[in-house]
Amino acid sequence: MEGKFIPLSVPNLKGNELEYVTDAIKTEWVSTAGPYVSTFETKVAEYVKAPGAVSCQNGTSGLHIALLLTGVTEQDAVLVPTLTFIAAVNPVKYAGATPIFMDCDDSLCMDPVKVEKFCKEECSFEDGKLIERESGKHIKALLVVHVFGNMADMEALMRIAGEYNLKVIEDATEAIGTYYTQGKYAGKYAGTIGDVGVYSFNGNKIMTTGGGGMIVSSHEAYLKKAKHLTTQAKSDELYFLHDEIGYNYRMTNLQAAIGLAQLEQLERFIEVKTENYKKYKEGFKNMEGLEILGIRPDIRGNHWFYALMCKNYKMNRDEMINYLQRNKVQTRPVWGLIHEQIPYRDNRAFEIEKAKYYWEYIVNIPCSTNLTNEDVQRVIDLIIKPAV
């Protein structure tokens, strides 16, 4: 077990984080009020070319607000992926709605072919509403996740959403900095194509605020409503009057100070992620049974996580994870499919096939932006020349 411990994904805090946080502390603006919050919102909106942005406590709270903005209620259903982290789907339950699980395609994102088939064959379209025949539920929204910094086929999904009058919520919690380079949405960033987009700044994301998230939208009314709901729905701040149920979802000034420093480094982080992706890709290219999954050819991905397919190799997925752990390299399998989790076993899952296939073989390998060339090479060498 020679060599240092190599974690899966950890923050890189080597910019102006300490300077900005120290300033926030010195000025005693540490809570949800303070200039760094509004500045960070403005800078994120500028970066992704969105009209505006509203900060929140994390990506999960952002998705909850997004569902409320798009009018999702307990009478409704939402199409969701099964291959993602469960935090993408739990907010559907927070809103009282019913998730219906969709399969992935080879991008690991929601499969538009299956989505369209479900809409055509399992639903009826009546008076501008898509109704699932089995439950009678109105399917109001499509919640698409851009998995590992890849991007879903938004051109196809937006076409389907338009045809069936569905609101589109983009879970871009893993994909800030990813954008289309070709096609109808060339130049459009993940999170800015649908009705509402959400980013996460969790500790393992490409940029972090420790916790924290951001809501973006091209609808001015949505942004105004998001600000209202995330700050306890105050209609009169002086006299503490509230006109509806609100939430304590606001980001703190300390978090925003870190976020601003991280955003300044995001393009460099993406460059490092991309270079390390290429090194891994090259390192495994001639190895039978091993493959680093690629990204869509029409995007600039942020390469947040690397997915190593371990199929018909000398080690299976779990053997690989355990072997690397013994050699001080942290890895993980892809998330357990959500439709198989205890809280969701009674929910409908439509023709889930590829998600099961990828779940069986994917190993996520170290992807931090502070990985050295030696770290990457050590991971490659350990995998292609198993020693223990």
SVG drawing of the C-alpha trace seen along z (x, -y; Angstrom):
<svg xmlns="http://www.w3.org/2000/svg" viewBox="-60 -48 65 60">
<polyline fill="none" stroke="black" stroke-width="0.4" points="0.0,0.0 2.6,-2.5 1.7,-6.1 -0.5,-8.7 -4.3,-8.5 -6.1,-9.7 -9.7,-10.9 -12.5,-10.7 -13.5,-14.3 -12.4,-17.1 -12.5,-20.9 -9.7,-23.1 -9.6,-26.2 -6.4,-27.9 -7.8,-31.2 -9.3,-34.2 -11.5,-32.2 -9.7,-33.1 -9.5,-36.8 -13.2,-37.1 -14.3,-35.1 -12.1,-37.1 -13.6,-40.3 -17.1,-39.0 -16.1,-38.1 -14.4,-41.5 -17.5,-43.3 -19.7,-41.0 -21.9,-40.1 -22.0,-36.4 -25.6,-35.4 -28.1,-35.5 -27.7,-39.3 -24.5,-40.7 -23.0,-41.9 -21.3,-38.7 -24.7,-37.0 -26.0,-39.4 -22.6,-39.7 -22.3,-35.9 -25.8,-35.7 -25.0,-38.3 -21.7,-36.7 -23.2,-33.2 -26.0,-34.6 -23.4,-36.4 -21.2,-33.3 -24.1,-31.0 -25.6,-33.9 -28.9,-33.8 -31.1,-36.9 -30.8,-36.4 -30.0,-34.0 -31.3,-33.3 -29.1,-31.6 -30.3,-28.9 -29.0,-26.5 -28.2,-23.6 -29.2,-22.0 -32.0,-20.0 -33.7,-23.1 -33.3,-24.7 -35.1,-21.8 -37.9,-22.0 -38.4,-25.7 -38.2,-25.0 -41.0,-22.5 -43.1,-25.1 -42.3,-27.7 -43.6,-25.5 -46.8,-24.8 -46.3,-21.2 -48.8,-20.1 -49.9,-16.9 -52.3,-16.2 -49.5,-16.0 -46.8,-13.6 -43.3,-14.4 -41.1,-12.4 -37.7,-11.8 -34.6,-9.7 -33.8,-6.6 -30.0,-6.9 -29.1,-9.9 -28.6,-10.8 -31.8,-10.5 -31.7,-14.2 -32.8,-15.0 -36.1,-13.1 -36.9,-13.7 -38.1,-17.3 -40.9,-15.8 -42.2,-14.2 -41.6,-17.5 -44.1,-19.1 -46.5,-16.2 -46.3,-15.0 -45.7,-11.6 -42.4,-10.7 -42.5,-8.4 -39.1,-6.9 -37.5,-7.0 -34.5,-5.1 -31.1,-6.6 -29.4,-6.5 -25.6,-6.1 -25.0,-9.6 -26.3,-8.4 -28.9,-11.1 -32.6,-10.7 -33.5,-8.8 -35.7,-11.0 -36.7,-8.0 -38.2,-6.2 -39.7,-9.5 -41.5,-10.0 -42.6,-6.4 -44.1,-6.7 -45.9,-9.9 -47.4,-8.4 -48.2,-4.9 -49.0,-5.2 -50.6,-8.6 -53.4,-10.6 -53.2,-14.3 -56.4,-16.1 -57.1,-19.8 -53.4,-20.6 -52.7,-18.2 -50.6,-14.9 -52.5,-12.4 -51.0,-9.0 -53.7,-6.5 -52.7,-4.1 -53.0,-6.7 -55.0,-9.5 -52.3,-11.9 -51.5,-15.1 -47.9,-14.9 -46.9,-18.5 -43.1,-18.5 -40.0,-16.8 -37.0,-16.9 -33.9,-16.2 -30.5,-15.6 -27.2,-16.4 -25.3,-13.4 -21.5,-13.8 -21.3,-17.1 -22.4,-15.4 -25.6,-16.9 -28.9,-15.3 -30.3,-15.5 -32.1,-18.8 -33.1,-19.4 -35.2,-16.2 -36.5,-16.6 -37.5,-20.2 -39.3,-19.2 -41.2,-16.5 -42.0,-19.0 -43.3,-21.5 -45.5,-18.9 -47.1,-17.7 -47.1,-21.0 -44.6,-20.0 -42.5,-22.3 -38.8,-21.5 -36.6,-21.6 -32.9,-21.2 -31.0,-19.6 -27.6,-21.0 -26.2,-20.4 -23.3,-18.5 -22.9,-20.5 -22.1,-24.2 -19.8,-25.2 -21.2,-22.6 -22.7,-24.1 -23.7,-23.1 -21.2,-23.8 -23.4,-22.8 -27.0,-22.5 -30.1,-24.5 -28.8,-25.4 -25.2,-26.2 -23.7,-28.5 -26.4,-27.6 -25.3,-26.4 -26.7,-23.5 -29.5,-24.9 -30.5,-27.7 -32.5,-25.8 -35.6,-24.7 -38.0,-26.7 -35.8,-26.6 -32.2,-25.4 -30.5,-24.5 -26.8,-24.3 -25.2,-22.8 -22.0,-23.9 -21.7,-20.9 -18.3,-20.0 -17.6,-17.4 -18.8,-19.6 -16.4,-21.2 -16.8,-24.4 -18.1,-24.6 -19.4,-26.9 -19.3,-24.0 -23.1,-23.8 -25.2,-26.0 -27.0,-26.2 -28.3,-28.5 -31.6,-28.8 -31.6,-30.4 -34.4,-31.0 -35.2,-33.1 -38.6,-33.9 -38.4,-37.1 -41.5,-36.2 -39.9,-32.9 -36.8,-34.6 -38.9,-37.1 -41.0,-34.3 -37.9,-32.2 -36.4,-35.1 -39.7,-35.5 -40.1,-31.8 -36.4,-31.2 -36.7,-34.1 -39.8,-33.0 -42.3,-34.7 -42.2,-38.1 -44.7,-40.5 -43.6,-43.2 -40.1,-42.9 -40.5,-45.5 -43.7,-44.1 -43.0,-40.5 -46.0,-39.8 -46.0,-36.7 -48.4,-36.0 -47.7,-32.2 -45.6,-29.4 -42.0,-30.2 -38.7,-28.5 -35.4,-29.3 -33.4,-28.4 -31.2,-31.5 -27.4,-31.2 -25.2,-32.8 -22.8,-35.6 -19.9,-33.4 -20.9,-30.7 -21.2,-33.3 -17.8,-34.7 -16.3,-31.2 -18.4,-30.8 -17.3,-34.0 -13.6,-32.9 -14.5,-29.5 -16.3,-31.0 -13.2,-33.0 -11.3,-29.7 -14.0,-27.6 -12.6,-27.7 -9.2,-26.6 -10.9,-23.8 -12.6,-22.7 -9.3,-22.7 -7.7,-20.5 -10.7,-18.1 -10.6,-17.9 -6.8,-17.2 -7.2,-14.5 -10.1,-12.9 -7.9,-12.7 -5.1,-11.1 -7.5,-8.5 -9.0,-7.9 -5.5,-7.4 -4.4,-5.2 -7.2,-2.7 -7.8,-2.9 -6.1,0.5 -7.4,2.3 -10.0,5.0 -12.8,4.7 -12.1,1.1 -13.4,-2.1 -13.8,-5.7 -17.3,-6.8 -17.2,-9.7 -19.4,-12.8 -21.8,-14.1 -19.8,-15.3 -21.8,-18.5 -21.0,-19.9 -18.1,-21.3 -18.5,-19.3 -17.1,-20.2 -16.0,-16.6 -17.1,-16.7 -16.9,-12.9 -15.2,-10.2 -17.1,-6.9 -15.0,-3.9 -16.8,-0.9 -15.4,2.2 -17.0,5.0 -15.4,8.4 -12.2,7.3 -10.1,9.3 -11.9,7.6 -15.6,6.8 -17.0,3.5 -17.0,4.4 -13.6,6.1 -12.2,3.1 -13.6,0.7 -12.3,2.9 -8.9,3.4 -8.4,-0.3 -9.5,-1.0 -6.8,1.3 -4.3,-0.7 -5.5,-4.0 -7.5,-5.1 -11.1,-6.2 -13.7,-5.2 -17.4,-4.5 -20.1,-2.7 -22.7,-4.8 -25.8,-5.5 -28.3,-2.8 -31.2,-3.2 -33.9,-5.3 -36.9,-3.3 -35.5,-0.3 -35.0,-2.3 -37.5,-1.6 -39.4,-5.0 -40.0,-4.6 -40.7,-0.9 -44.4,-1.5 -43.8,-4.2 -44.0,-3.5 -40.8,-2.8 -41.0,-2.6 -38.8,-0.1 -35.7,-0.6 -32.9,1.3 -29.8,-0.7 -29.8,-2.2 -29.5,1.3 -26.7,2.1 -24.6,-0.9 -25.3,-0.5 -23.7,2.9 -20.4,1.8 -19.5,-1.8 -16.8,-2.7 -16.2,-6.4 -12.5,-7.1 -10.6,-10.1 -11.5,-13.4 -10.4,-16.3 -9.0,-19.4 -5.9,-19.2 -4.9,-15.7 -1.3,-15.7 -0.1,-13.9 1.5,-11.3 -1.8,-10.8 -3.6,-10.1 -0.8,-7.8 -0.9,-5.9 -4.6,-5.2 -4.1,-4.0 -1.2,-1.8 -3.0,-0.2 -5.9,0.7 -4.1,2.1 -1.4,3.8 -3.2,5.1 -0.7,5.6 -2.7,6.7"/>
</svg>
